[in-house]
Amino acid sequence: MRFNLSREIVEKWLKTWMFKNDHDKNNKARNIVECKTNLHETHNRLISMKEAREKGLIVEALERNDEFQDKVLLVFPCSNGRSFSFKLDEIY
């Protein structure tokens, strides 16, 4: 049940934010969720930027923006592996 909820949340987030202006947002979001969650052992494990881009995710290297990188690296350890919520536009 929790696993299905995670999939639904990620798919909704991808459609709402990452692919919001993409005419094929439903298929792209579904394909990414299926790819990332098909194998249970991939759950909660990082993927490389190269792999993320190959799967269709839109990613940018943090190293391209020192100010944003500093803010992410300040907040990320605070999560301690737990889910937390904040608006990126508030720290960016």
C-alpha positions as CSV (number, residue, x, y, z in Angstrom):
1,M,0.0,0.0,0.0
2,R,2.7,2.5,1.0
3,F,4.7,1.5,-2.1
4,N,1.7,2.3,-4.4
5,L,1.2,5.6,-2.7
6,S,4.8,6.6,-3.3
7,R,4.4,5.7,-7.0
8,E,1.2,7.8,-7.2
9,I,2.9,10.8,-5.5
10,V,6.0,10.7,-7.7
11,E,3.9,10.3,-10.9
12,K,1.7,13.2,-9.9
13,W,4.7,15.4,-9.0
14,L,6.4,14.6,-12.4
15,K,3.2,15.5,-14.3
16,T,2.5,18.6,-12.3
17,W,6.0,20.1,-12.1
18,M,8.8,18.5,-14.2
19,F,6.7,17.8,-17.3
20,K,3.9,20.4,-16.8
21,N,4.3,21.9,-20.3
22,D,5.1,18.6,-22.1
23,H,2.3,17.2,-24.3
24,D,3.4,13.7,-23.5
25,K,3.7,14.3,-19.7
26,N,1.4,11.3,-18.7
27,N,3.5,8.7,-20.6
28,K,6.8,10.2,-19.6
29,A,5.9,10.3,-15.9
30,R,4.4,6.8,-16.0
31,N,7.6,5.4,-17.7
32,I,9.9,7.0,-15.2
33,V,7.9,5.7,-12.3
34,E,7.8,2.2,-13.8
35,C,11.5,2.2,-14.5
36,K,12.5,3.4,-11.1
37,T,10.1,1.2,-9.1
38,N,10.0,-2.0,-11.2
39,L,12.8,-3.5,-9.1
40,H,12.3,-3.2,-5.3
41,E,16.0,-3.1,-4.7
42,T,16.2,0.3,-6.5
43,H,13.9,1.9,-4.0
44,N,15.5,4.7,-2.0
45,R,18.8,4.4,-3.9
46,L,20.5,7.2,-5.8
47,I,20.8,7.1,-9.6
48,S,23.5,9.0,-11.5
49,M,22.8,12.1,-13.4
50,K,23.5,10.3,-16.6
51,E,21.0,7.6,-15.8
52,A,18.4,10.1,-14.7
53,R,18.8,11.9,-18.0
54,E,18.7,8.7,-20.0
55,K,15.4,7.9,-18.3
56,G,13.9,11.2,-19.3
57,L,14.3,13.2,-16.1
58,I,15.2,16.9,-16.4
59,V,18.2,17.4,-14.2
60,E,20.8,20.1,-13.8
61,A,24.2,19.7,-12.0
62,L,24.3,21.6,-8.7
63,E,27.8,22.6,-9.5
64,R,26.5,24.9,-12.1
65,N,25.1,27.3,-9.5
66,D,27.2,27.7,-6.4
67,E,24.6,29.6,-4.4
68,F,21.9,27.0,-5.0
69,Q,24.4,24.1,-4.3
70,D,25.3,25.7,-1.0
71,K,21.7,25.9,0.0
72,V,20.9,22.3,-1.0
73,L,23.9,21.0,0.8
74,L,22.9,22.9,3.9
75,V,19.3,21.5,3.9
76,F,19.9,17.9,2.7
77,P,21.7,16.6,5.7
78,C,18.9,17.9,7.9
79,S,16.5,15.4,6.3
80,N,18.5,12.5,7.8
81,G,16.8,10.1,5.4
82,R,13.3,11.3,6.3
83,S,10.8,13.0,4.1
84,F,10.6,16.7,4.6
85,S,8.8,19.4,2.7
86,F,9.8,22.9,1.8
87,K,9.4,25.1,-1.3
88,L,12.6,25.3,-3.3
89,D,11.7,28.8,-4.5
90,E,11.8,29.9,-0.8
91,I,15.5,28.9,-0.5
92,Y,16.6,29.6,-4.1
